[in-house]
Amino acid sequence: MLGIELTPEHPVDRIESLGKKAEEAGFDTVFASSHYNNRDPFVALDRIAGATDSVRVGPGVANPYETHPVALASRVATLQETSGGRAVFGIGPGDPSTLRNLGIDREQGLSRVLETFKVAQRFWAGERVSHDGTFEAVDAGLNYEIDSEIPVYVGGEGPHMCRMAAKHADGLLFNGSHPDDLAWAREQVDIGLEERPDSRGTFELVAYASVSIAEDAEAAREAARPPVAFIASGAAPPVLDRHGVDPERASAIGEQISGGAFRAAFGLVTDAMLDAFSIAGTPDAVEARVEELLEHADGIVVGSPLGPELESAIDLAGAALRSPGRD
């Protein structure tokens, strides 16, 4: 996979245009990030699908808390229909900083993610489903049919989520930008693959990396501060420890984000956080780091912020990362 993430913090018209540009630049999958405080990702994805010919489209990633899993499955099925069979289902437990604004506690995140896509797969196959687990469904089903299967990519970074994805899903969107993190993820995935039935087919470990690319290296690094703030605030203690990041500072960033003090949160981001949680710099520097990631991963998603100037960043990233065998 050579994917890209577009964030609907921008108007949908612009996201549509950027999606078209991403296809022209050589990306094969376009994800739209899914947070309540941005525009609706499924509206944006439908517009991208209508403006493109071949790229796959999907949420990167939806969570099964702010939308009931049954309704979420139907939204993905609708995207599959309107895109002509190009939907992918990116599903994960959600960003804790923004879910706190909705009064949501991510309890039993792994179980809810697994149950959500397993139930969704039954819906898509035309079954009516009753379910009693981390959520309830009673004789639920779709009133329409879809023609083909929808790949499921689990977004996560904890060891159990990585192993579960390897056992049950089509891929893992691992939130990581550093080779050490992807090497660790590969170890977890390999454990899960030992229990994967052959009938589930091939599996992809995909680095879902925060990338900021520009000819001006400092401008690229500065643009990476906002997404790195969100990543650092939600990183698990072992990840922070792996990169020598102060957990109290990471926690303080999360508190500022939850309180809406984004400028203060971004100001707390350190150079060590930028190095650990993003790939930020010139095209040559970004290409070199991606090559290191692909020693462990099967593909990459170029994630937010892309760069200080979105249109040129898409072109620069596409040119830097497109090569034979990386599709």
TORKOL-4160 file (C-alpha; in steps of 0.2 Angstrom, whole numbers, padded with zeros to 4 digits, m for minus):
327
<pt num="1" X="0000" Y="0000" Z="0000"/>
<pt num="2" X="0005" Y="0018" Z="m0004"/>
<pt num="3" X="m0008" Y="0027" Z="0005"/>
<pt num="4" X="m0011" Y="0045" Z="0010"/>
<pt num="5" X="m0022" Y="0053" Z="0024"/>
<pt num="6" X="m0032" Y="0068" Z="0021"/>
<pt num="7" X="m0039" Y="0078" Z="0036"/>
<pt num="8" X="m0057" Y="0085" Z="0034"/>
<pt num="9" X="m0051" Y="0100" Z="0044"/>
<pt num="10" X="m0052" Y="0108" Z="0027"/>
<pt num="11" X="m0068" Y="0111" Z="0017"/>
<pt num="12" X="m0074" Y="0096" Z="0008"/>
<pt num="13" X="m0072" Y="0104" Z="m0009"/>
<pt num="14" X="m0053" Y="0105" Z="m0005"/>
<pt num="15" X="m0052" Y="0087" Z="0001"/>
<pt num="16" X="m0060" Y="0082" Z="m0015"/>
<pt num="17" X="m0047" Y="0091" Z="m0025"/>
<pt num="18" X="m0033" Y="0084" Z="m0014"/>
<pt num="19" X="m0040" Y="0067" Z="m0016"/>
<pt num="20" X="m0039" Y="0068" Z="m0035"/>
<pt num="21" X="m0021" Y="0075" Z="m0034"/>
<pt num="22" X="m0016" Y="0061" Z="m0023"/>
<pt num="23" X="m0022" Y="0048" Z="m0036"/>
<pt num="24" X="m0013" Y="0058" Z="m0050"/>
<pt num="25" X="0003" Y="0058" Z="m0039"/>
<pt num="26" X="0003" Y="0039" Z="m0038"/>
<pt num="27" X="m0006" Y="0035" Z="m0021"/>
<pt num="28" X="m0017" Y="0019" Z="m0022"/>
<pt num="29" X="m0027" Y="0022" Z="m0006"/>
<pt num="30" X="m0034" Y="0038" Z="0002"/>
<pt num="31" X="m0040" Y="0039" Z="0020"/>
<pt num="32" X="m0050" Y="0053" Z="0028"/>
<pt num="33" X="m0046" Y="0055" Z="0047"/>
<pt num="34" X="m0061" Y="0053" Z="0058"/>
<pt num="35" X="m0064" Y="0065" Z="0072"/>
<pt num="36" X="m0080" Y="0073" Z="0078"/>
<pt num="37" X="m0072" Y="0091" Z="0078"/>
<pt num="38" X="m0068" Y="0090" Z="0059"/>
<pt num="39" X="m0080" Y="0088" Z="0044"/>
<pt num="40" X="m0089" Y="0071" Z="0041"/>
<pt num="41" X="m0076" Y="0059" Z="0034"/>
<pt num="42" X="m0089" Y="0049" Z="0024"/>
<pt num="43" X="m0095" Y="0064" Z="0015"/>
<pt num="44" X="m0077" Y="0069" Z="0010"/>
<pt num="45" X="m0073" Y="0051" Z="0005"/>
<pt num="46" X="m0089" Y="0050" Z="m0006"/>
<pt num="47" X="m0083" Y="0066" Z="m0015"/>
<pt num="48" X="m0066" Y="0059" Z="m0017"/>
<pt num="49" X="m0073" Y="0043" Z="m0024"/>
<pt num="50" X="m0083" Y="0053" Z="m0037"/>
<pt num="51" X="m0068" Y="0063" Z="m0042"/>
<pt num="52" X="m0056" Y="0048" Z="m0044"/>
<pt num="53" X="m0055" Y="0032" Z="m0055"/>
<pt num="54" X="m0045" Y="0019" Z="m0045"/>
<pt num="55" X="m0040" Y="0024" Z="m0028"/>
<pt num="56" X="m0047" Y="0015" Z="m0013"/>
<pt num="57" X="m0056" Y="0026" Z="0000"/>
<pt num="58" X="m0060" Y="0024" Z="0018"/>
<pt num="59" X="m0060" Y="0031" Z="0036"/>
<pt num="60" X="m0042" Y="0032" Z="0044"/>
<pt num="61" X="m0048" Y="0027" Z="0056"/>
<pt num="62" X="m0067" Y="0027" Z="0062"/>
<pt num="63" X="m0070" Y="0022" Z="0080"/>
<pt num="64" X="m0085" Y="0012" Z="0086"/>
<pt num="65" X="m0090" Y="0023" Z="0101"/>
<pt num="66" X="m0096" Y="0039" Z="0094"/>
<pt num="67" X="m0106" Y="0030" Z="0081"/>
<pt num="68" X="m0115" Y="0013" Z="0085"/>
<pt num="69" X="m0105" Y="m0001" Z="0076"/>
<pt num="70" X="m0121" Y="m0007" Z="0066"/>
<pt num="71" X="m0123" Y="0011" Z="0059"/>
<pt num="72" X="m0105" Y="0012" Z="0056"/>
<pt num="73" X="m0105" Y="m0004" Z="0046"/>
<pt num="74" X="m0119" Y="0003" Z="0035"/>
<pt num="75" X="m0110" Y="0019" Z="0032"/>
<pt num="76" X="m0095" Y="0009" Z="0026"/>
<pt num="77" X="m0106" Y="m0002" Z="0015"/>
<pt num="78" X="m0114" Y="0014" Z="0007"/>
<pt num="79" X="m0096" Y="0020" Z="0003"/>
<pt num="80" X="m0093" Y="0003" Z="m0005"/>
<pt num="81" X="m0108" Y="0005" Z="m0016"/>
<pt num="82" X="m0105" Y="0023" Z="m0021"/>
<pt num="83" X="m0087" Y="0021" Z="m0024"/>
<pt num="84" X="m0090" Y="0006" Z="m0036"/>
<pt num="85" X="m0082" Y="m0007" Z="m0024"/>
<pt num="86" X="m0067" Y="0004" Z="m0018"/>
<pt num="87" X="m0070" Y="0005" Z="0000"/>
<pt num="88" X="m0059" Y="0000" Z="0014"/>
<pt num="89" X="m0064" Y="0000" Z="0033"/>
<pt num="90" X="m0051" Y="0008" Z="0044"/>
<pt num="91" X="m0057" Y="0004" Z="0062"/>
<pt num="92" X="m0048" Y="0008" Z="0078"/>
<pt num="93" X="m0052" Y="0013" Z="0096"/>
<pt num="94" X="m0051" Y="0031" Z="0093"/>
<pt num="95" X="m0041" Y="0046" Z="0099"/>
<pt num="96" X="m0043" Y="0047" Z="0118"/>
<pt num="97" X="m0041" Y="0066" Z="0119"/>
<pt num="98" X="m0056" Y="0070" Z="0107"/>
<pt num="99" X="m0067" Y="0056" Z="0114"/>
<pt num="100" X="m0065" Y="0063" Z="0131"/>
<pt num="101" X="m0074" Y="0079" Z="0124"/>
<pt num="102" X="m0089" Y="0067" Z="0121"/>
<pt num="103" X="m0089" Y="0059" Z="0138"/>
<pt num="104" X="m0083" Y="0043" Z="0131"/>
<pt num="105" X="m0071" Y="0031" Z="0140"/>
<pt num="106" X="m0063" Y="0019" Z="0128"/>
<pt num="107" X="m0066" Y="0003" Z="0139"/>
<pt num="108" X="m0063" Y="m0014" Z="0131"/>
<pt num="109" X="m0056" Y="m0005" Z="0115"/>
<pt num="110" X="m0049" Y="m0021" Z="0108"/>
<pt num="111" X="m0065" Y="m0031" Z="0110"/>
<pt num="112" X="m0076" Y="m0017" Z="0103"/>
<pt num="113" X="m0065" Y="m0015" Z="0088"/>
<pt num="114" X="m0065" Y="m0034" Z="0085"/>
<pt num="115" X="m0083" Y="m0036" Z="0088"/>
<pt num="116" X="m0087" Y="m0021" Z="0077"/>
<pt num="117" X="m0079" Y="m0028" Z="0061"/>
<pt num="118" X="m0084" Y="m0046" Z="0064"/>
<pt num="119" X="m0102" Y="m0040" Z="0065"/>
<pt num="120" X="m0100" Y="m0029" Z="0050"/>
<pt num="121" X="m0093" Y="m0043" Z="0039"/>
<pt num="122" X="m0109" Y="m0053" Z="0043"/>
<pt num="123" X="m0120" Y="m0038" Z="0038"/>
<pt num="124" X="m0110" Y="m0036" Z="0022"/>
<pt num="125" X="m0113" Y="m0054" Z="0018"/>
<pt num="126" X="m0132" Y="m0052" Z="0020"/>
<pt num="127" X="m0135" Y="m0059" Z="0037"/>
<pt num="128" X="m0146" Y="m0052" Z="0050"/>
<pt num="129" X="m0137" Y="m0052" Z="0067"/>
<pt num="130" X="m0140" Y="m0052" Z="0085"/>
<pt num="131" X="m0126" Y="m0047" Z="0096"/>
<pt num="132" X="m0123" Y="m0045" Z="0115"/>
<pt num="133" X="m0105" Y="m0040" Z="0119"/>
<pt num="134" X="m0097" Y="m0023" Z="0121"/>
<pt num="135" X="m0112" Y="m0017" Z="0111"/>
<pt num="136" X="m0130" Y="m0024" Z="0107"/>
<pt num="137" X="m0139" Y="m0027" Z="0091"/>
<pt num="138" X="m0155" Y="m0036" Z="0089"/>
<pt num="139" X="m0160" Y="m0045" Z="0073"/>
<pt num="140" X="m0151" Y="m0031" Z="0064"/>
<pt num="141" X="m0147" Y="m0031" Z="0045"/>
<pt num="142" X="m0145" Y="m0020" Z="0030"/>
<pt num="143" X="m0160" Y="m0017" Z="0018"/>
<pt num="144" X="m0148" Y="m0017" Z="0003"/>
<pt num="145" X="m0134" Y="m0028" Z="m0004"/>
<pt num="146" X="m0116" Y="m0025" Z="m0008"/>
<pt num="147" X="m0107" Y="m0035" Z="m0022"/>
<pt num="148" X="m0090" Y="m0037" Z="m0015"/>
<pt num="149" X="m0080" Y="m0039" Z="0001"/>
<pt num="150" X="m0073" Y="m0024" Z="0010"/>
<pt num="151" X="m0055" Y="m0025" Z="0017"/>
<pt num="152" X="m0053" Y="m0022" Z="0035"/>
<pt num="153" X="m0038" Y="m0012" Z="0042"/>
<pt num="154" X="m0036" Y="m0011" Z="0061"/>
<pt num="155" X="m0028" Y="0005" Z="0067"/>
<pt num="156" X="m0019" Y="0002" Z="0083"/>
<pt num="157" X="m0002" Y="0002" Z="0091"/>
<pt num="158" X="m0003" Y="m0009" Z="0107"/>
<pt num="159" X="0004" Y="m0027" Z="0107"/>
<pt num="160" X="m0013" Y="m0035" Z="0109"/>
<pt num="161" X="m0021" Y="m0024" Z="0095"/>
<pt num="162" X="m0007" Y="m0028" Z="0083"/>
<pt num="163" X="m0008" Y="m0047" Z="0086"/>
<pt num="164" X="m0027" Y="m0047" Z="0085"/>
<pt num="165" X="m0026" Y="m0038" Z="0068"/>
<pt num="166" X="m0014" Y="m0050" Z="0062"/>
<pt num="167" X="m0025" Y="m0065" Z="0066"/>
<pt num="168" X="m0042" Y="m0057" Z="0061"/>
<pt num="169" X="m0040" Y="m0042" Z="0049"/>
<pt num="170" X="m0033" Y="m0039" Z="0032"/>
<pt num="171" X="m0020" Y="m0026" Z="0038"/>
<pt num="172" X="m0014" Y="m0016" Z="0053"/>
<pt num="173" X="m0012" Y="0003" Z="0051"/>
<pt num="174" X="0001" Y="0005" Z="0064"/>
<pt num="175" X="0003" Y="0023" Z="0070"/>
<pt num="176" X="0022" Y="0024" Z="0069"/>
<pt num="177" X="0035" Y="0034" Z="0060"/>
<pt num="178" X="0051" Y="0027" Z="0068"/>
<pt num="179" X="0060" Y="0011" Z="0062"/>
<pt num="180" X="0062" Y="0005" Z="0080"/>
<pt num="181" X="0043" Y="0006" Z="0082"/>
<pt num="182" X="0040" Y="m0003" Z="0066"/>
<pt num="183" X="0052" Y="m0017" Z="0071"/>
<pt num="184" X="0043" Y="m0019" Z="0087"/>
<pt num="185" X="0026" Y="m0020" Z="0078"/>
<pt num="186" X="0033" Y="m0033" Z="0066"/>
<pt num="187" X="0037" Y="m0044" Z="0081"/>
<pt num="188" X="0019" Y="m0042" Z="0087"/>
<pt num="189" X="0012" Y="m0045" Z="0070"/>
<pt num="190" X="0022" Y="m0061" Z="0068"/>
<pt num="191" X="0015" Y="m0068" Z="0084"/>
<pt num="192" X="m0003" Y="m0065" Z="0078"/>
<pt num="193" X="0001" Y="m0072" Z="0061"/>
<pt num="194" X="0005" Y="m0089" Z="0069"/>
<pt num="195" X="m0014" Y="m0091" Z="0073"/>
<pt num="196" X="m0020" Y="m0084" Z="0057"/>
<pt num="197" X="m0030" Y="m0096" Z="0046"/>
<pt num="198" X="m0024" Y="m0098" Z="0028"/>
<pt num="199" X="m0042" Y="m0094" Z="0023"/>
<pt num="200" X="m0041" Y="m0076" Z="0028"/>
<pt num="201" X="m0028" Y="m0073" Z="0015"/>
<pt num="202" X="m0013" Y="m0061" Z="0015"/>
<pt num="203" X="m0010" Y="m0048" Z="0028"/>
<pt num="204" X="m0002" Y="m0031" Z="0027"/>
<pt num="205" X="0008" Y="m0021" Z="0041"/>
<pt num="206" X="0006" Y="m0003" Z="0036"/>
<pt num="207" X="0016" Y="0011" Z="0044"/>
<pt num="208" X="0003" Y="0025" Z="0046"/>
<pt num="209" X="0016" Y="0039" Z="0048"/>
<pt num="210" X="0015" Y="0057" Z="0052"/>
<pt num="211" X="0024" Y="0065" Z="0037"/>
<pt num="212" X="0029" Y="0083" Z="0033"/>
<pt num="213" X="0038" Y="0086" Z="0017"/>
<pt num="214" X="0045" Y="0102" Z="0010"/>
<pt num="215" X="0060" Y="0108" Z="0001"/>
<pt num="216" X="0063" Y="0119" Z="0017"/>
<pt num="217" X="0067" Y="0106" Z="0031"/>
<pt num="218" X="0063" Y="0118" Z="0045"/>
<pt num="219" X="0046" Y="0123" Z="0038"/>
<pt num="220" X="0042" Y="0104" Z="0037"/>
<pt num="221" X="0047" Y="0101" Z="0055"/>
<pt num="222" X="0037" Y="0116" Z="0061"/>
<pt num="223" X="0021" Y="0110" Z="0052"/>
<pt num="224" X="0023" Y="0093" Z="0060"/>
<pt num="225" X="0020" Y="0100" Z="0078"/>
<pt num="226" X="0001" Y="0098" Z="0078"/>
<pt num="227" X="m0001" Y="0080" Z="0074"/>
<pt num="228" X="0015" Y="0075" Z="0084"/>
<pt num="229" X="0006" Y="0083" Z="0099"/>
<pt num="230" X="m0009" Y="0072" Z="0097"/>
<pt num="231" X="0002" Y="0057" Z="0094"/>
<pt num="232" X="0013" Y="0060" Z="0109"/>
<pt num="233" X="m0002" Y="0063" Z="0121"/>
<pt num="234" X="m0010" Y="0046" Z="0116"/>
<pt num="235" X="0006" Y="0036" Z="0116"/>
<pt num="236" X="0008" Y="0022" Z="0128"/>
<pt num="237" X="0021" Y="0023" Z="0142"/>
<pt num="238" X="0032" Y="0009" Z="0134"/>
<pt num="239" X="0033" Y="0020" Z="0117"/>
<pt num="240" X="0037" Y="0035" Z="0127"/>
<pt num="241" X="0051" Y="0026" Z="0136"/>
<pt num="242" X="0058" Y="0019" Z="0120"/>
<pt num="243" X="0061" Y="0036" Z="0113"/>
<pt num="244" X="0066" Y="0045" Z="0129"/>
<pt num="245" X="0050" Y="0056" Z="0129"/>
<pt num="246" X="0045" Y="0063" Z="0146"/>
<pt num="247" X="0028" Y="0055" Z="0150"/>
<pt num="248" X="0023" Y="0070" Z="0161"/>
<pt num="249" X="0026" Y="0082" Z="0147"/>
<pt num="250" X="0016" Y="0070" Z="0135"/>
<pt num="251" X="0002" Y="0070" Z="0148"/>
<pt num="252" X="0002" Y="0089" Z="0149"/>
<pt num="253" X="0000" Y="0090" Z="0130"/>
<pt num="254" X="m0016" Y="0079" Z="0131"/>
<pt num="255" X="m0023" Y="0090" Z="0145"/>
<pt num="256" X="m0021" Y="0105" Z="0134"/>
<pt num="257" X="m0029" Y="0097" Z="0119"/>
<pt num="258" X="m0044" Y="0091" Z="0129"/>
<pt num="259" X="m0046" Y="0109" Z="0135"/>
<pt num="260" X="m0045" Y="0116" Z="0118"/>
<pt num="261" X="m0028" Y="0125" Z="0121"/>
<pt num="262" X="m0021" Y="0119" Z="0105"/>
<pt num="263" X="m0007" Y="0132" Z="0103"/>
<pt num="264" X="m0001" Y="0128" Z="0121"/>
<pt num="265" X="m0001" Y="0110" Z="0117"/>
<pt num="266" X="0009" Y="0112" Z="0101"/>
<pt num="267" X="0021" Y="0123" Z="0110"/>
<pt num="268" X="0025" Y="0109" Z="0122"/>
<pt num="269" X="0031" Y="0097" Z="0108"/>
<pt num="270" X="0050" Y="0094" Z="0109"/>
<pt num="271" X="0063" Y="0090" Z="0095"/>
<pt num="272" X="0064" Y="0072" Z="0102"/>
<pt num="273" X="0045" Y="0070" Z="0100"/>
<pt num="274" X="0046" Y="0077" Z="0082"/>
<pt num="275" X="0060" Y="0064" Z="0078"/>
<pt num="276" X="0051" Y="0050" Z="0086"/>
<pt num="277" X="0033" Y="0053" Z="0080"/>
<pt num="278" X="0035" Y="0060" Z="0063"/>
<pt num="279" X="0045" Y="0060" Z="0047"/>
<pt num="280" X="0048" Y="0078" Z="0043"/>
<pt num="281" X="0061" Y="0086" Z="0031"/>
<pt num="282" X="0066" Y="0087" Z="0013"/>
<pt num="283" X="0061" Y="0074" Z="0000"/>
<pt num="284" X="0077" Y="0065" Z="0001"/>
<pt num="285" X="0076" Y="0064" Z="0020"/>
<pt num="286" X="0058" Y="0058" Z="0020"/>
<pt num="287" X="0062" Y="0045" Z="0006"/>
<pt num="288" X="0077" Y="0039" Z="0017"/>
<pt num="289" X="0067" Y="0037" Z="0033"/>
<pt num="290" X="0053" Y="0028" Z="0023"/>
<pt num="291" X="0065" Y="0016" Z="0016"/>
<pt num="292" X="0070" Y="0011" Z="0034"/>
<pt num="293" X="0052" Y="0009" Z="0039"/>
<pt num="294" X="0049" Y="m0003" Z="0024"/>
<pt num="295" X="0062" Y="m0014" Z="0031"/>
<pt num="296" X="0049" Y="m0019" Z="0043"/>
<pt num="297" X="0032" Y="m0014" Z="0035"/>
<pt num="298" X="0023" Y="m0019" Z="0019"/>
<pt num="299" X="0017" Y="m0002" Z="0015"/>
<pt num="300" X="0015" Y="0016" Z="0021"/>
<pt num="301" X="0001" Y="0029" Z="0023"/>
<pt num="302" X="0008" Y="0047" Z="0022"/>
<pt num="303" X="m0002" Y="0054" Z="0036"/>
<pt num="304" X="m0005" Y="0072" Z="0043"/>
<pt num="305" X="0001" Y="0085" Z="0041"/>
<pt num="306" X="0009" Y="0081" Z="0024"/>
<pt num="307" X="0018" Y="0097" Z="0024"/>
<pt num="308" X="0017" Y="0116" Z="0026"/>
<pt num="309" X="0008" Y="0117" Z="0009"/>
<pt num="310" X="m0003" Y="0103" Z="0005"/>
<pt num="311" X="m0004" Y="0103" Z="m0014"/>
<pt num="312" X="0015" Y="0103" Z="m0016"/>
<pt num="313" X="0017" Y="0091" Z="m0002"/>
<pt num="314" X="0006" Y="0078" Z="m0011"/>
<pt num="315" X="0017" Y="0080" Z="m0027"/>
<pt num="316" X="0033" Y="0079" Z="m0017"/>
<pt num="317" X="0028" Y="0064" Z="m0007"/>
<pt num="318" X="0021" Y="0055" Z="m0022"/>
<pt num="319" X="0037" Y="0058" Z="m0032"/>
<pt num="320" X="0049" Y="0053" Z="m0017"/>
<pt num="321" X="0040" Y="0037" Z="m0013"/>
<pt num="322" X="0033" Y="0030" Z="m0029"/>
<pt num="323" X="0044" Y="0016" Z="m0035"/>
<pt num="324" X="0043" Y="m0001" Z="m0043"/>
<pt num="325" X="0037" Y="m0014" Z="m0030"/>
<pt num="326" X="0030" Y="m0001" Z="m0018"/>
<pt num="327" X="0012" Y="m0002" Z="m0024"/>
